[in-house]
Amino acid sequence: MIEFSDIGRSFFGVEVLKGVTFGVKQGQTVGIVGENGAGKSTLMNILGGNLSPDTGSMRLNGLPYTPASPRDAERAGVAFIHQELNLFPNLSIAENIFLRSFPWKARWLPFIARRHIHERTGALLNDVQLAHAPDTPVERLSAGERQLVEIAKALASDARLIIFDEPTTSLTIRETDRLFAIIGQLRERGISMIYISHNLGHVLRLADEIVVLRDGQVVGGGAKSLFNTDKLVSLMVGREITQLYPPRDTRPTDQVVLDVRGVRQPGITRNISFQLRQGEILGLSGLMGSGRSELARILFGLDPCAAGEIHLDGEPLQGLPPRERIRRGVAFLTEDRRAEGLCLEASIAENIMLAALRRFVHTPACLVDRSESERAVTQMWEAVKLTPTARPAQAVKTLSGGNQQKVVLAKWLLHEPKVFILDEPTRGIDVGAKHEVYRLINALASRGAAVLMISSEVEELIGMCDRILVMRSGEIRDTIQPREFDRERILRAAIHQSELV
């Protein structure tokens, strides 16, 4: 279906792809894995018509393939489902799906055939098992539902080759299973797929063959039977990570740092109460829509709280804006780092200094002490192990996902928080970067910070946390101690009995 031959690409003299060669057969699913910055996105942007290769060539269905734009790729039957969804929230599902090719009522009459669009959209939504009307505004959909709209959008273009880029990062367990069933149906229809994911278990489950990229080169490839998780990790990072979750050398104290009592917001949370102690990593599990992220936003002051009390070191926080909560020592790493955690157009250094800028501004001139701030940025750069190829003045939007996450962590580390709320801290980053993030979280706890860690990955919570709270329908349904950690127990607490099959 698609063949890459000796593909090379450089940016500003730096080789990002070096002689990449492999192929995808008709009806085959090929998994591509590699660390952030390994070249996966660049290769897919070449396939999708966003970039051109400096060297090498591609063949699609046996013919030379040189797309000059994404529209060229779409016409050739190539669809790309991005990790960062390309939907207009103010438009309906149907309008988003047919935005590039609205059918007219007649050739000579420039009116959109809305009845046809709604009928076709209804059929597509049925294919992806999304129970919404075609005229539903996308802004009303959850992140997982928006992902399914992207898949329906690809199916609408009659694509013969579909690229999935981290498709499960925003999906619940049930939505992920639904997606995998859809991928199985696409395979039966003879559609070829490229599946890119940092979830190696998903890749091993779905792919017929696997290609491993490291530093822009293919360092491994073949049938999935040749690989297991340990081998993939070793090929990806160029070394063995013998223990993904770093050992802890400290334990929580009895001192309560964050005390949450009866927090309630109609339709969001109901009577949430828990205590977070000094040096503790407290996990928060639950399915999408359980209220996990909403609770984090309430604790940080971004969303309202109708009732309840929130105390930091015995002092009340309720009613205070985020600015004041930051000043008192609360940090919040949002699940959407690009939209809410970073100023993408600003430099790496400016982003790192953002939360602690007050420390580097001297009165009465209100000027930033450049030498002091540069020393602090260098210290944080080394602490989070940011890529050595980047520069402090470089725009943060040019970094890989894993390095962007490290910049967000560096921003809050420089602020030296008492309470660190982490919402999906490893979403969309590779296994090597995950190991570094885990190391930083352990270091925070070792320094006495109290950490609330929200994650959709049950194994991650089991590997990192001192206790785990499980939320469902806006309530804490279970509190699990380390000796009781069990994946099945956590999932059963998170899923309503009517959903268990």
C-alpha positions as CSV (number, residue, x, y, z in Angstrom):
1,M,0.0,0.0,0.0
2,I,2.7,2.5,1.0
3,E,6.5,2.1,0.7
4,F,9.1,4.4,2.2
5,S,12.5,4.2,0.6
6,D,15.6,5.9,2.2
7,I,13.6,8.9,3.5
8,G,15.7,11.7,4.9
9,R,14.8,15.1,6.4
10,S,16.8,17.8,8.1
11,F,15.8,21.0,10.0
12,F,18.3,23.8,10.4
13,G,21.2,21.4,9.6
14,V,20.0,18.7,12.1
15,E,19.1,15.3,10.6
16,V,15.7,14.3,11.9
17,L,15.2,11.3,9.6
18,K,18.1,9.2,8.3
19,G,17.4,6.7,5.5
20,V,14.0,5.4,6.8
21,T,12.9,2.4,4.8
22,F,9.8,0.1,5.4
23,G,6.4,-0.7,3.9
24,V,2.8,-1.3,4.8
25,K,0.8,-3.9,3.0
26,Q,-2.9,-3.7,2.1
27,G,-5.1,-4.6,5.0
28,Q,-2.1,-4.6,7.4
29,T,-1.7,-2.6,10.6
30,V,1.9,-1.5,11.3
31,G,2.8,-0.1,14.7
32,I,5.4,2.6,14.9
33,V,7.1,3.2,18.3
34,G,9.9,5.5,19.4
35,E,10.7,8.1,21.9
36,N,9.5,11.7,21.5
37,G,11.9,13.3,19.0
38,A,12.6,9.9,17.3
39,G,11.2,11.2,14.0
40,K,7.7,9.6,14.0
41,S,5.8,12.9,13.6
42,T,8.2,14.1,10.9
43,L,7.8,10.9,8.9
44,M,4.0,11.1,9.2
45,N,4.0,14.7,8.1
46,I,5.8,13.7,5.0
47,L,3.3,11.0,4.4
48,G,0.4,13.4,5.0
49,G,1.7,16.1,2.7
50,N,2.7,18.7,5.3
51,L,6.4,18.2,4.6
52,S,8.6,17.0,1.7
53,P,11.6,14.7,2.2
54,D,15.1,15.9,1.5
55,T,16.1,12.5,0.2
56,G,14.3,9.3,-0.7
57,S,10.9,8.5,-2.2
58,M,7.5,7.1,-1.5
59,R,5.2,4.8,-3.5
60,L,1.5,4.4,-2.9
61,N,-0.2,1.4,-4.5
62,G,2.9,0.9,-6.5
63,L,3.0,4.4,-8.0
64,P,5.2,7.4,-7.2
65,Y,3.6,9.4,-4.3
66,T,4.7,13.0,-3.8
67,P,1.9,14.9,-2.0
68,A,2.3,18.7,-2.0
69,S,-0.4,19.3,0.6
70,P,-2.7,17.5,3.0
71,R,-5.4,17.8,0.4
72,D,-3.3,15.9,-2.1
73,A,-2.8,13.1,0.5
74,E,-6.6,13.1,1.2
75,R,-7.4,12.7,-2.5
76,A,-4.9,9.8,-2.7
77,G,-6.8,8.0,0.1
78,V,-4.5,8.9,3.0
79,A,-6.3,10.0,6.3
80,F,-4.5,11.3,9.4
81,I,-6.1,11.2,12.8
82,H,-3.9,13.5,14.9
83,Q,-3.2,13.4,18.6
84,E,-4.1,17.1,18.7
85,L,-7.7,17.0,17.3
86,N,-8.5,19.2,14.3
87,L,-12.1,20.0,15.0
88,F,-14.0,23.3,15.2
89,P,-15.9,23.2,18.6
90,N,-18.5,25.8,17.5
91,L,-19.6,23.7,14.5
92,S,-21.8,20.5,14.5
93,I,-20.5,17.0,14.1
94,A,-21.9,16.9,10.5
95,E,-20.3,20.2,9.6
96,N,-16.9,19.1,10.9
97,I,-17.0,15.9,9.0
98,F,-17.9,17.5,5.7
99,L,-16.2,20.8,6.1
100,R,-13.8,20.2,3.2
101,S,-16.4,18.8,0.8
102,F,-19.9,20.0,1.4
103,P,-22.3,18.3,-1.1
104,W,-24.5,20.7,-3.0
105,K,-28.2,20.3,-3.7
106,A,-27.5,20.7,-7.4
107,R,-24.5,21.6,-9.5
108,W,-26.0,25.0,-10.4
109,L,-27.5,25.7,-7.0
110,P,-25.0,26.6,-4.3
111,F,-26.9,25.3,-1.3
112,I,-25.6,22.7,1.0
113,A,-27.5,19.3,0.9
114,R,-28.0,19.2,4.7
115,R,-30.4,16.2,4.6
116,H,-27.8,14.2,2.7
117,I,-25.1,15.3,5.2
118,H,-27.1,14.3,8.2
119,E,-28.0,10.9,6.8
120,R,-24.4,10.2,5.9
121,T,-23.2,11.5,9.3
122,G,-25.7,9.3,11.1
123,A,-24.4,6.2,9.3
124,L,-20.8,7.2,10.1
125,L,-21.6,7.8,13.8
126,N,-23.2,4.4,13.9
127,D,-20.0,2.9,12.5
128,V,-18.0,4.4,15.4
129,Q,-20.8,3.7,17.9
130,L,-21.2,7.3,18.9
131,A,-24.8,8.0,20.0
132,H,-25.2,11.7,19.2
133,A,-27.3,13.5,16.7
134,P,-25.4,14.8,13.6
135,D,-26.3,18.4,14.5
136,T,-24.8,18.2,18.0
137,P,-22.1,20.9,18.5
138,V,-18.7,19.5,19.0
139,E,-18.1,21.7,22.0
140,R,-20.7,19.5,23.9
141,L,-18.6,16.4,23.3
142,S,-16.0,14.9,25.7
143,A,-12.4,14.5,24.5
144,G,-13.0,10.8,23.8
145,E,-16.1,11.5,21.8
146,R,-14.3,14.1,19.7
147,Q,-11.7,11.4,18.9
148,L,-14.4,9.2,17.6
149,V,-15.6,12.1,15.4
150,E,-12.1,12.3,13.9
151,I,-12.3,8.6,13.0
152,A,-15.7,9.2,11.4
153,K,-14.2,12.1,9.5
154,A,-11.5,9.7,8.1
155,L,-14.1,7.1,7.1
156,A,-16.1,9.8,5.3
157,S,-13.2,10.4,2.9
158,D,-13.1,6.7,1.9
159,A,-9.5,6.5,3.0
160,R,-7.5,3.4,2.1
161,L,-4.6,4.2,4.5
162,I,-5.4,5.6,8.0
163,I,-2.7,6.9,10.3
164,F,-3.6,6.9,14.0
165,D,-1.4,9.1,16.1
166,E,-1.9,8.4,19.9
167,P,-5.6,7.7,19.4
168,T,-6.3,6.5,22.9
169,T,-4.8,9.3,25.0
170,S,-8.2,10.9,25.6
171,L,-10.4,7.7,25.6
172,T,-11.9,5.8,28.5
173,I,-11.4,2.0,28.8
174,R,-14.8,1.4,27.1
175,E,-14.0,3.9,24.3
176,T,-10.6,2.3,23.8
177,D,-12.2,-1.1,23.4
178,R,-14.7,0.4,21.0
179,L,-11.8,1.9,19.0
180,F,-10.0,-1.4,18.8
181,A,-13.2,-3.1,17.6
182,I,-13.5,-0.4,14.8
183,I,-9.8,-1.0,13.8
184,G,-10.6,-4.7,13.5
185,Q,-13.5,-3.9,11.2
186,L,-11.3,-1.6,9.1
187,R,-8.8,-4.4,8.8
188,E,-11.5,-6.7,7.6
189,R,-12.4,-4.2,4.9
190,G,-8.8,-4.2,3.6
191,I,-7.9,-0.8,4.9
192,S,-4.2,-0.3,5.8
193,M,-3.3,1.4,9.1
194,I,-0.3,2.9,10.8
195,Y,-0.7,3.0,14.5
196,I,1.6,5.3,16.5
197,S,1.4,5.0,20.3
198,H,3.5,5.2,23.4
199,N,1.3,2.5,24.9
200,L,3.3,-0.5,23.9
201,G,0.6,-2.9,25.1
202,H,-1.8,-1.4,22.6
203,V,0.8,-1.7,19.8
204,L,1.5,-5.3,20.6
205,R,-2.2,-6.0,20.7
206,L,-3.2,-4.3,17.4
207,A,-0.2,-4.4,15.0
208,D,0.7,-7.1,12.5
209,E,4.2,-5.7,12.3
210,I,6.2,-3.2,14.3
211,V,8.8,-0.6,13.3
212,V,11.0,1.0,16.0
213,L,12.5,4.4,15.4
214,R,15.4,5.9,17.4
215,D,17.2,9.2,16.5
216,G,15.6,9.3,13.1
217,Q,16.6,5.7,12.1
218,V,14.8,2.3,11.9
219,V,16.5,0.3,14.6
220,G,14.2,-2.7,14.6
221,G,11.3,-4.1,12.6
222,G,9.3,-7.2,11.8
223,A,6.3,-9.3,12.9
224,K,5.0,-8.4,16.4
225,S,5.7,-12.0,17.5
226,L,9.4,-11.0,17.5
227,F,8.9,-8.3,20.2
228,N,7.8,-8.0,23.8
229,T,7.6,-4.8,25.9
230,D,11.1,-5.1,27.3
231,K,12.7,-5.5,23.8
232,L,10.7,-2.6,22.4
233,V,11.8,-0.3,25.4
234,S,15.4,-1.4,24.9
235,L,15.3,-0.6,21.2
236,M,13.5,2.7,21.7
237,V,15.8,4.2,24.3
238,G,19.1,2.4,23.4
239,R,19.4,1.0,26.9
240,E,17.5,-1.2,29.2
241,I,15.2,0.5,31.8
242,T,15.2,-2.3,34.3
243,Q,12.6,-0.6,36.6
244,L,10.1,1.8,35.0
245,Y,9.0,3.1,38.4
246,P,12.0,4.4,40.3
247,P,12.3,3.3,43.9
248,R,11.3,5.6,46.7
249,D,13.7,6.2,49.6
250,T,11.3,8.3,51.7
251,R,7.8,7.8,53.2
252,P,5.0,10.3,53.9
253,T,4.9,12.0,57.3
254,D,1.7,12.3,59.5
255,Q,1.6,16.1,58.8
256,V,-1.6,17.0,56.8
257,V,-0.8,19.6,54.1
258,L,-4.0,19.6,52.1
259,D,-7.3,19.0,53.9
260,V,-10.4,18.6,51.7
261,R,-13.8,18.4,53.5
262,G,-17.2,18.0,51.9
263,V,-16.4,19.7,48.5
264,R,-19.5,19.8,46.4
265,Q,-20.4,21.3,43.1
266,P,-23.8,20.4,41.6
267,G,-23.4,18.0,38.6
268,I,-19.6,17.7,39.2
269,T,-18.6,16.5,42.7
270,R,-20.5,15.3,45.7
271,N,-19.1,15.4,49.3
272,I,-15.5,14.9,48.4
273,S,-13.3,14.5,51.5
274,F,-9.7,13.4,51.9
275,Q,-6.3,14.4,53.4
276,L,-3.0,14.7,51.6
277,R,0.1,14.5,53.7
278,Q,3.6,15.8,53.5
279,G,5.8,13.7,51.2
280,E,2.8,11.6,50.0
281,I,1.9,10.7,46.5
282,L,-1.8,10.2,46.5
283,G,-3.3,8.6,43.4
284,L,-6.7,9.6,42.0
285,S,-8.3,7.0,39.6
286,G,-11.6,7.0,37.7
287,L,-13.0,6.9,34.3
288,M,-13.5,9.9,32.1
289,G,-16.4,11.9,33.4
290,S,-15.9,10.6,37.0
291,G,-15.0,14.2,38.1
292,R,-11.3,13.7,38.5
293,S,-10.1,16.6,36.4
294,E,-13.0,18.8,37.6
295,L,-12.0,18.2,41.2
296,A,-8.4,19.2,40.4
297,R,-9.6,22.5,38.9
298,I,-11.8,23.2,41.9
299,L,-8.8,22.6,44.2
300,F,-6.7,25.0,42.2
301,G,-9.5,27.6,42.1
302,L,-10.2,27.5,38.3
303,D,-13.8,26.2,38.8
304,P,-16.4,27.2,41.4
305,C,-17.1,25.2,44.6
306,A,-20.7,25.4,45.9
307,A,-19.9,24.0,49.4
308,G,-17.1,22.4,51.4
309,E,-13.7,23.5,52.8
310,I,-10.2,23.3,51.4
311,H,-7.3,24.0,53.8
312,L,-3.6,24.3,53.1
313,D,-1.5,24.0,56.2
314,G,-4.6,24.8,58.2
315,E,-5.4,28.0,56.3
316,P,-8.6,28.1,54.1
317,L,-8.2,28.3,50.3
318,Q,-11.9,28.4,49.3
319,G,-12.8,31.7,47.6
320,L,-9.2,32.5,46.7
321,P,-8.3,32.9,43.0
322,P,-5.6,30.7,41.4
323,R,-3.1,33.5,41.6
324,E,-3.4,33.5,45.4
325,R,-3.3,29.8,45.6
326,I,-0.1,29.7,43.6
327,R,1.4,32.3,45.9
328,R,0.5,30.1,48.9
329,G,2.2,27.0,47.3
330,V,-0.3,25.2,45.2
331,A,0.8,24.0,41.7
332,F,-1.4,22.5,39.0
333,L,-0.1,20.5,36.0
334,T,-3.1,20.4,33.6
335,E,-3.9,17.4,31.4
336,D,-3.8,19.7,28.3
337,R,-0.3,21.0,28.4
338,R,-0.5,22.7,25.0
339,A,-3.7,24.7,25.6
340,E,-3.5,25.4,29.3
341,G,0.1,24.6,30.5
342,L,2.3,26.5,28.1
343,C,2.7,29.7,26.2
344,L,3.5,28.0,23.0
345,E,4.9,31.1,21.2
346,A,7.1,32.1,24.1
347,S,10.6,30.7,24.7
348,I,11.5,27.7,26.8
349,A,13.2,30.1,29.4
350,E,10.1,32.4,29.6
351,N,7.8,29.4,30.2
352,I,10.1,28.0,32.9
353,M,10.1,31.4,34.7
354,L,6.3,31.9,34.4
355,A,5.1,30.8,37.8
356,A,8.1,32.2,39.8
357,L,8.7,35.4,37.8
358,R,8.0,37.5,40.9
359,R,11.3,36.2,42.4
360,F,13.4,37.7,39.5
361,V,11.7,41.1,39.4
362,H,13.4,43.8,41.4
363,T,11.8,47.0,42.6
364,P,11.5,49.9,42.1
365,A,12.4,49.6,38.4
366,C,10.4,46.3,38.0
367,L,13.1,44.9,35.8
368,V,13.9,41.2,35.5
369,D,17.4,40.2,36.9
370,R,18.6,38.4,33.8
371,S,21.7,36.8,35.3
372,E,19.7,35.4,38.3
373,S,16.9,34.1,36.0
374,E,19.3,32.5,33.6
375,R,21.0,30.6,36.5
376,A,17.6,29.4,37.7
377,V,16.6,28.3,34.1
378,T,19.9,26.4,33.8
379,Q,19.3,24.7,37.1
380,M,15.8,23.6,36.2
381,W,17.0,22.5,32.7
382,E,19.4,20.1,34.3
383,A,16.9,19.0,36.9
384,V,14.3,17.8,34.4
385,K,16.9,16.7,31.9
386,L,15.6,18.8,29.0
387,T,17.0,17.8,25.6
388,P,20.6,19.2,25.1
389,T,19.9,20.1,21.5
390,A,17.4,22.8,22.4
391,R,18.2,26.4,23.4
392,P,16.6,28.6,26.2
393,A,15.5,31.2,23.6
394,Q,13.8,28.6,21.4
395,A,10.0,28.6,21.1
396,V,8.5,25.9,23.3
397,K,6.1,24.9,20.5
398,T,9.1,23.4,18.6
399,L,9.8,20.8,21.3
400,S,8.6,17.2,21.4
401,G,5.6,16.3,23.6
402,G,7.9,14.8,26.3
403,N,10.1,17.8,26.4
404,Q,7.1,20.2,26.6
405,Q,5.9,18.2,29.6
406,K,9.3,18.6,31.2
407,V,9.1,22.4,30.7
408,V,5.7,22.5,32.5
409,L,7.3,20.5,35.4
410,A,10.3,22.8,35.4
411,K,8.0,25.8,35.6
412,W,6.4,24.5,38.8
413,L,9.6,23.1,40.3
414,L,11.1,26.5,40.2
415,H,8.1,27.8,42.2
416,E,8.8,25.2,44.9
417,P,5.2,24.2,45.7
418,K,3.9,22.6,48.8
419,V,1.1,20.8,47.0
420,F,1.5,19.6,43.4
421,I,-1.7,18.5,41.5
422,L,-0.7,16.4,38.5
423,D,-3.5,15.7,36.0
424,E,-2.3,12.9,33.5
425,P,1.4,13.9,33.9
426,T,2.6,11.3,31.4
427,R,-0.1,11.5,28.7
428,G,1.3,11.3,25.2
429,I,5.0,10.9,26.2
430,D,7.3,8.0,25.6
431,V,8.6,5.5,28.0
432,G,12.0,7.1,28.5
433,A,10.4,10.5,29.2
434,K,7.9,8.8,31.6
435,H,10.8,7.4,33.6
436,E,12.2,10.9,34.0
437,V,8.8,12.3,35.0
438,Y,8.4,9.5,37.6
439,R,11.9,10.4,38.9
440,L,10.9,14.0,39.3
441,I,7.6,13.2,41.1
442,N,9.6,11.0,43.6
443,A,12.0,13.8,44.1
444,L,9.2,16.2,44.9
445,A,7.8,13.8,47.5
446,S,11.3,13.3,48.9
447,R,11.6,17.1,49.4
448,G,8.4,17.1,51.4
449,A,5.9,18.2,48.7
450,A,2.4,16.6,48.8
451,V,1.5,15.2,45.4
452,L,-2.0,14.5,44.1
453,M,-1.5,12.3,40.9
454,I,-4.4,11.8,38.5
455,S,-4.0,9.1,35.9
456,S,-6.0,6.9,33.6
457,E,-3.2,4.3,33.7
458,V,-3.9,2.0,36.7
459,E,-0.5,0.4,36.5
460,E,1.1,3.9,36.8
461,L,-0.8,4.6,40.0
462,I,0.0,1.2,41.5
463,G,3.7,1.8,40.6
464,M,4.0,5.3,42.0
465,C,1.4,6.0,44.8
466,D,1.2,5.6,48.6
467,R,-2.6,5.4,48.5
468,I,-5.2,5.4,45.7
469,L,-8.6,7.1,45.7
470,V,-11.1,5.9,43.1
471,M,-13.8,8.3,41.9
472,R,-17.1,7.5,40.2
473,S,-20.0,9.8,39.4
474,G,-18.4,12.7,41.3
475,E,-17.8,10.7,44.5
476,I,-14.9,8.9,46.1
477,R,-16.0,5.3,46.0
478,D,-12.9,3.6,47.4
479,T,-9.7,4.3,49.3
480,I,-7.0,1.7,48.6
481,Q,-3.9,1.1,50.7
482,P,-0.6,-0.2,49.2
483,R,-1.1,-3.8,50.5
484,E,-4.5,-3.8,48.8
485,F,-3.4,-2.5,45.4
486,D,-5.2,-4.6,42.8
487,R,-6.0,-3.6,39.2
488,E,-9.3,-5.4,39.2
489,R,-10.4,-3.8,42.5
490,I,-9.6,-0.3,41.1
491,L,-11.5,-0.9,37.9
492,R,-14.5,-2.3,39.6
493,A,-14.7,0.7,41.9
494,A,-14.5,3.0,38.9
495,I,-17.1,1.2,36.8
496,H,-20.8,1.2,37.7
497,Q,-22.2,-2.3,38.2
498,S,-24.5,-1.8,35.3
499,E,-21.5,-1.3,33.0
500,L,-19.8,-4.5,34.1
501,V,-20.2,-7.3,31.5
